[in-house]
Amino acid sequence: MRDLRHATGAEVRRLAREGQVDGPTPGLAMGFVQANLVVVPRELAFDFLLFCQRNPKPCPLLDVTEPGSPEPRFIAPGADVRTDVPRYRV
């Protein structure tokens, strides 16, 4: 596999979707922001949003999807968090 330090975020997401990136991504797509994904039940979403707004340094909020939508339209149009996030912890 080629060196992905200089890949774009979209390239890394595509490779994850194809199963070619299946581990943690620090160091990939340098110069592009990386963040944790947090999925919460709808009934907790507003409280979590408010918490992030009140604590922007430890919990920067980059995007909020519509309920049931896997696409972070603001920061990664066309991405799908169900397939494009290669590794996570529950």
Helices and strands as residue ranges (DSSP letters): H 9-17, H 42-54
